[in-house]
Amino acid sequence: MQYSQLGKSGLRVSQLCLGAMTFGQGFHNIGVVAQAQADEMVRVALEAGVNFFDTADVYSQGQSEEILGSALRAAGVPRESVVVATKVRGAMSTEAAEGSGDTNNAGLSRKHVIEACHASLRRLGLDYIDLYQIHGFDPVTPLEETLEALNDLVRQGKVLYIGCSNLPARTLAKALAISAAHGGAAFSSLQAYYSLVGRDIEHELLPLCREEGLGVLPWSPLSGGYLSGKYRQGSPEVGRRNEFDFPPIAANAADALGPLEEVARERGVSIACVALAWLRQQPGVTSVIIGARNLEQLRDNLGAADLELSPDELQKLSAATQPPKLYPQWMIEFQGAARRRSS
Ligand SMILES: NC(=O)c1ccc[n+]([C@@H]2O[C@H](COP(=O)([O-])OP(=O)(O)OC[C@H]3O[C@@H](n4cnc5c(N)ncnc54)[C@H](OP(=O)(O)O)[C@@H]3O)[C@@H](O)[C@H]2O)c1
């Protein structure tokens, strides 16, 4: 396992992070892993060198945090050896989710951020969270209010680093400017959907993070299992995407499967392993958040830690789903080339 700096911070995280969204029950059809199996999965991940674990308060309404905290204790790993990340924003009661009441039990208000952090600490059984992330954009809370609440949690030592997820580039840029202007804690990382068949972040978010020194943590790196290749012949017997077609995949997604299969055959590994290795090796990517419903999938995915694809293999895979240049990027390149020629 190799380790990377999380953005500009001094924190070092394994290049594969274990995502705990499958831990617990009741989160769509994703939560399927009970405590005993989670204990094994966390132990196997630690043995493979994983020091980075990601969860969220909304994953099975707190169960994922409880199970992850318990599994880390069962593994007997020293607190200082692991980096635990969780998230806030989702609705933490049915009424809040439906918008029928309990209105403050969701979102990114100062009230909810502070209360949610205390609740996550209790469920995880920890006295600090290494990386506390906002789970997305909250249209009703000013960014300043959220950032001030996060900064207070950092100053109180309840949170060591802050991160964000699912923000558009313009909002992330505004948030970084607000933190800089106020001298407050700034986001160290972005957690975003990124896979060989979900490459939207390459347009704006990824260049922004590289320029500003934020760590990038891709979520759903197999696009919910699609990049294992098991949907190629239709619906597999067991598969999350059979009932929950998420996250969206590119219109030309199937074009990725041939080259993936070819590289996988040549290297004697699974298609999933190649898809994860491609992502781990993309410039700007810090740690790929892997997900698994069982030990077999986890072991398969952990193989991506040691699989170094050659420049030719990377290029062949990238070319299969290369996103078109969006305006104004193609204009910037066109004008830039002329400018460089004249200098
Ligand atoms: N910030 C956010 O908004 C956000 C959103 C989503 C996820 N995340 C984070 O990202 C982590 C990973 O996301 P994800 O679970 O969606 O990742 P993923 O790798 O895209 O999908 C994982 C699912 O794919 C299938 N799978 C995994 N490995 C496989 C293999 N080797 N062969 C065949 N099938 C395989 C399993 O589902 P089946 O067996 O059911 O097919 C597994 O549950 C989460 O745990 C969470 O920490 C964050």
PDBQT file of the ligand as one rigid body, heavy atoms in Angstrom, charges set to zero:
ROOT
HETATM    1  N1  LIG A 401     -19.935  11.464  -0.733  1.00  0.00    +0.000 N 
HETATM    2  C1  LIG A 401     -20.921  10.814  -1.294  1.00  0.00    +0.000 C 
HETATM    3  O1  LIG A 401     -21.960  11.387  -1.662  1.00  0.00    +0.000 OA
HETATM    4  C2  LIG A 401     -20.788   9.339  -1.502  1.00  0.00    +0.000 A 
HETATM    5  C3  LIG A 401     -21.693   8.641  -2.322  1.00  0.00    +0.000 A 
HETATM    6  C4  LIG A 401     -21.506   7.279  -2.510  1.00  0.00    +0.000 A 
HETATM    7  C5  LIG A 401     -20.449   6.624  -1.880  1.00  0.00    +0.000 A 
HETATM    8  N2  LIG A 401     -19.596   7.310  -1.062  1.00  0.00    +0.000 N 
HETATM    9  C6  LIG A 401     -18.441   6.643  -0.395  1.00  0.00    +0.000 C 
HETATM   10  O2  LIG A 401     -17.784   5.840  -1.351  1.00  0.00    +0.000 OA
HETATM   11  C7  LIG A 401     -17.714   4.498  -0.888  1.00  0.00    +0.000 C 
HETATM   12  C8  LIG A 401     -17.741   3.546  -2.058  1.00  0.00    +0.000 C 
HETATM   13  O3  LIG A 401     -18.933   3.750  -2.796  1.00  0.00    +0.000 OA
HETATM   14  P1  LIG A 401     -19.664   2.536  -3.473  1.00  0.00    +0.000 P 
HETATM   15  O4  LIG A 401     -19.963   1.483  -2.470  1.00  0.00    +0.000 OA
HETATM   16  O5  LIG A 401     -20.777   3.079  -4.279  1.00  0.00    +0.000 OA
HETATM   17  O6  LIG A 401     -18.477   2.005  -4.427  1.00  0.00    +0.000 OA
HETATM   18  P2  LIG A 401     -18.508   1.161  -5.786  1.00  0.00    +0.000 P 
HETATM   19  O7  LIG A 401     -17.188   0.486  -5.841  1.00  0.00    +0.000 OA
HETATM   20  O8  LIG A 401     -18.887   2.004  -6.927  1.00  0.00    +0.000 OA
HETATM   21  O9  LIG A 401     -19.659   0.098  -5.571  1.00  0.00    +0.000 OA
HETATM   22  C9  LIG A 401     -19.540  -0.880  -4.598  1.00  0.00    +0.000 C 
HETATM   23  C10 LIG A 401     -20.521  -2.003  -4.915  1.00  0.00    +0.000 C 
HETATM   24  O10 LIG A 401     -20.153  -2.619  -6.149  1.00  0.00    +0.000 OA
HETATM   25  C11 LIG A 401     -20.227  -4.037  -6.027  1.00  0.00    +0.000 C 
HETATM   26  N3  LIG A 401     -18.823  -4.520  -6.040  1.00  0.00    +0.000 N 
HETATM   27  C12 LIG A 401     -17.774  -3.990  -5.352  1.00  0.00    +0.000 A 
HETATM   28  N4  LIG A 401     -16.644  -4.654  -5.619  1.00  0.00    +0.000 NA
HETATM   29  C13 LIG A 401     -16.959  -5.622  -6.500  1.00  0.00    +0.000 A 
HETATM   30  C14 LIG A 401     -16.196  -6.606  -7.158  1.00  0.00    +0.000 A 
HETATM   31  N5  LIG A 401     -14.898  -6.724  -6.945  1.00  0.00    +0.000 N 
HETATM   32  N6  LIG A 401     -16.849  -7.436  -8.025  1.00  0.00    +0.000 NA
HETATM   33  C15 LIG A 401     -18.178  -7.304  -8.245  1.00  0.00    +0.000 A 
HETATM   34  N7  LIG A 401     -18.962  -6.385  -7.640  1.00  0.00    +0.000 NA
HETATM   35  C16 LIG A 401     -18.355  -5.532  -6.780  1.00  0.00    +0.000 A 
HETATM   36  C17 LIG A 401     -20.908  -4.299  -4.681  1.00  0.00    +0.000 C 
HETATM   37  O11 LIG A 401     -22.312  -4.213  -4.832  1.00  0.00    +0.000 OA
HETATM   38  P3  LIG A 401     -23.199  -5.465  -5.322  1.00  0.00    +0.000 P 
HETATM   39  O12 LIG A 401     -22.582  -6.719  -4.793  1.00  0.00    +0.000 OA
HETATM   40  O13 LIG A 401     -24.550  -5.171  -4.777  1.00  0.00    +0.000 OA
HETATM   41  O14 LIG A 401     -23.162  -5.393  -6.823  1.00  0.00    +0.000 OA
HETATM   42  C18 LIG A 401     -20.471  -3.094  -3.868  1.00  0.00    +0.000 C 
HETATM   43  O15 LIG A 401     -21.298  -2.835  -2.774  1.00  0.00    +0.000 OA
HETATM   44  C19 LIG A 401     -18.875   4.370   0.093  1.00  0.00    +0.000 C 
HETATM   45  O16 LIG A 401     -18.693   3.341   1.038  1.00  0.00    +0.000 OA
HETATM   46  C20 LIG A 401     -18.864   5.727   0.748  1.00  0.00    +0.000 C 
HETATM   47  O17 LIG A 401     -17.883   5.753   1.773  1.00  0.00    +0.000 OA
HETATM   48  C21 LIG A 401     -19.757   8.652  -0.869  1.00  0.00    +0.000 A 
ENDROOT
TORSDOF 0
